[in-house]
C-alpha cells in the first residue's frame, strides 16, 4: 500500500476534477490518500459551490468528490 498526497492549488474545474478523480482511484485501490487545498484551491472547500460543471472529457468534480467525503478522505485547507 502506498501513500498519496494530492495538492490542489487552482480554482480550475479541470484541475479539481482530475485531483478528485485520482484521489478516488487511489483510495479505491486501498492506498492511503490525503488531499490538501492551497492558494486558489481553497475555493473548492465551499459547500455551496456548483460541482456539476463538465470538463472536456464529460466528467465533473461531483463525479468524484462525494465519494471522498463519504469515505472521510483527509483534506487539509
Backbone bond lengths (Angstrom), bond angles and torsions (degrees), N, CA, C in turn:
res aa  C-N    CA-C-N  psi(-1)  N-CA   C-N-CA  omega(-1)  CA-C   N-CA-C  phi
1 X - - - 1.444 - - 1.524 108.62 -
2 X 1.312 116.32 132.73 1.465 122.66 178.90 1.524 109.53 -102.56
3 X 1.317 115.78 166.06 1.467 122.26 174.58 1.522 108.23 -114.54
4 X 1.328 115.65 134.97 1.454 121.41 -179.34 1.522 110.32 -126.03
5 X 1.326 115.70 138.87 1.456 122.49 171.62 1.521 106.69 -120.88
6 X 1.322 115.66 119.43 1.455 120.91 178.31 1.523 107.78 -103.29
7 X 1.318 115.56 127.23 1.452 122.93 -176.08 1.523 108.83 -112.58
8 X 1.336 116.05 124.21 1.459 120.69 178.49 1.520 108.20 -117.68
9 X 1.330 116.13 118.04 1.467 120.19 -176.41 1.521 113.01 -119.73
10 X 1.332 117.93 7.65 1.459 121.21 -177.13 1.520 111.17 -122.14
11 X 1.312 115.38 146.33 1.458 121.43 170.58 1.519 106.58 -92.13
12 X 1.317 114.76 67.96 1.461 122.32 -172.95 1.525 108.39 -133.60
13 X 1.313 116.73 125.32 1.459 121.40 -176.04 1.527 113.05 -59.65
14 X 1.321 116.89 -42.81 1.474 120.43 -179.81 1.529 110.74 -63.35
15 X 1.330 116.99 -47.45 1.468 121.10 -178.68 1.527 110.78 -63.51
16 X 1.318 116.86 -42.42 1.464 120.25 -179.46 1.527 111.11 -65.84
17 X 1.317 116.47 -42.83 1.461 119.97 179.99 1.521 110.54 -59.86
18 X 1.337 117.85 -46.12 1.471 120.82 179.41 1.531 111.23 -65.30
19 X 1.312 117.01 -42.13 1.467 120.47 179.56 1.530 109.93 -58.46
20 X 1.330 116.46 -49.31 1.463 120.90 -179.42 1.529 111.41 -66.55
21 X 1.326 116.66 -37.39 1.468 120.40 178.93 1.529 110.79 -63.83
22 X 1.326 117.07 -48.96 1.466 120.28 -177.99 1.521 111.10 -65.44
23 X 1.323 116.72 -37.89 1.466 120.23 177.59 1.526 110.42 -63.45
24 X 1.322 116.63 -42.38 1.470 120.54 179.20 1.526 111.11 -63.97
25 X 1.319 117.01 -46.50 1.470 121.07 -179.42 1.525 110.36 -60.45
26 X 1.316 117.39 -46.51 1.468 120.66 -179.73 1.524 110.70 -62.69
27 X 1.328 117.52 -41.87 1.470 120.78 -179.99 1.526 110.64 -65.89
28 X 1.320 117.30 -42.68 1.466 120.59 179.12 1.520 111.55 -61.22
29 X 1.332 117.30 -28.49 1.467 121.31 178.74 1.526 112.35 -84.04
30 X 1.327 116.58 3.88 1.455 120.69 174.72 1.518 115.42 92.19
31 X 1.314 117.86 7.95 1.458 121.25 -179.83 1.527 110.48 -82.64
32 X 1.318 115.92 153.58 1.459 121.55 173.51 1.522 107.65 -76.10
33 X 1.325 116.70 126.52 1.455 121.43 -174.88 1.522 110.18 -129.35
34 X 1.330 115.53 136.83 1.457 122.72 171.00 1.518 107.69 -134.99
35 X 1.326 115.69 149.15 1.460 120.85 174.84 1.521 107.82 -121.06
36 X 1.312 115.52 150.50 1.446 120.91 177.42 1.518 108.20 -137.37
37 X 1.335 116.51 124.85 1.451 122.36 -179.50 1.527 108.38 -102.98
38 X 1.341 116.30 122.81 1.457 120.36 179.64 1.531 109.73 -130.17
39 X 1.319 115.29 168.73 1.467 121.87 177.65 1.532 110.01 47.79
40 X 1.303 118.18 -130.87 1.470 121.13 -178.35 1.529 112.28 -70.19
41 X 1.321 117.45 -14.62 1.463 121.07 177.97 1.519 113.42 -64.22
42 X 1.346 117.66 -19.66 1.463 119.92 179.47 1.524 111.49 -65.35
43 X 1.315 117.05 -18.10 1.467 120.27 178.30 1.528 111.42 -61.55
44 X 1.329 117.06 -21.51 1.466 120.95 -179.94 1.521 112.70 -78.43
45 X 1.330 117.41 -5.94 1.465 120.94 176.71 1.528 111.61 -84.64
46 X 1.316 117.97 -5.38 1.463 122.74 179.80 1.529 109.18 -71.54
47 X 1.317 116.76 115.57 1.467 121.37 -177.26 1.526 112.83 -67.21
48 X 1.330 117.41 -17.15 1.464 121.02 -179.27 1.530 112.71 -95.10
49 X 1.295 116.50 4.73 1.465 121.42 -177.22 1.536 110.71 -70.87
50 X 1.315 116.02 143.54 1.464 121.45 175.51 1.531 108.50 -75.84
51 X 1.317 116.11 115.75 1.464 121.62 -178.12 1.523 112.05 -103.47
52 X 1.324 116.28 11.83 1.467 119.43 -174.94 1.526 113.61 -100.71
53 X 1.330 118.22 2.97 1.464 120.40 179.66 1.524 109.65 -67.35
54 X 1.312 116.05 123.96 1.469 121.93 -176.12 1.526 111.99 -77.80
55 X 1.323 115.85 147.64 1.457 122.56 172.52 1.530 108.36 -89.95
56 X 1.318 116.83 179.04 1.468 119.59 178.97 1.530 111.56 -65.79
57 X 1.320 117.51 -21.38 1.469 120.17 178.85 1.532 112.28 -90.86
58 X 1.336 117.08 -0.52 1.458 121.01 174.11 1.515 115.71 93.18
59 X 1.318 118.12 -4.14 1.457 118.95 176.71 1.523 109.37 -98.83
60 X 1.322 116.30 174.54 1.457 120.78 -177.32 1.533 109.00 -148.38
61 X 1.334 118.21 165.52 1.463 120.35 179.86 1.533 112.92 -55.31
62 X 1.330 116.36 -33.50 1.460 120.07 -178.76 1.532 113.07 -66.81
63 X 1.324 117.60 -12.91 1.463 120.94 175.95 1.531 111.39 -74.90
64 X 1.329 117.61 -18.74 1.468 121.51 -172.23 1.528 114.25 -126.38
65 X 1.316 117.05 -38.61 1.466 120.10 -173.60 1.527 113.99 -61.54
66 X 1.332 120.71 -40.85 1.469 118.86 178.17 1.534 113.12 -57.10
67 X 1.321 117.42 -37.44 1.469 120.63 176.78 1.526 110.17 -60.25
68 X 1.335 116.44 -45.32 1.458 120.57 -177.73 1.528 111.35 -64.06
69 X 1.329 116.40 -39.09 1.464 120.85 178.49 1.530 109.86 -68.23
70 X 1.324 117.30 -47.99 1.458 121.99 -178.84 1.529 112.00 -60.08
71 X 1.322 116.64 -34.71 1.468 121.30 -178.28 1.522 112.56 -94.91
72 X 1.333 115.06 11.05 1.469 122.30 174.28 1.525 113.66 52.45
73 X 1.335 115.43 43.38 1.463 119.85 174.24 1.532 106.77 -66.67
74 X 1.308 116.44 126.54 1.465 121.41 -176.46 1.527 110.34 -61.36
75 X 1.337 114.45 131.04 1.458 120.32 178.93 1.528 108.77 -133.65
76 X 1.309 115.02 122.39 1.454 120.53 176.65 1.515 109.82 -101.18
77 X 1.327 115.15 144.26 1.464 120.39 179.64 1.521 107.83 -125.88
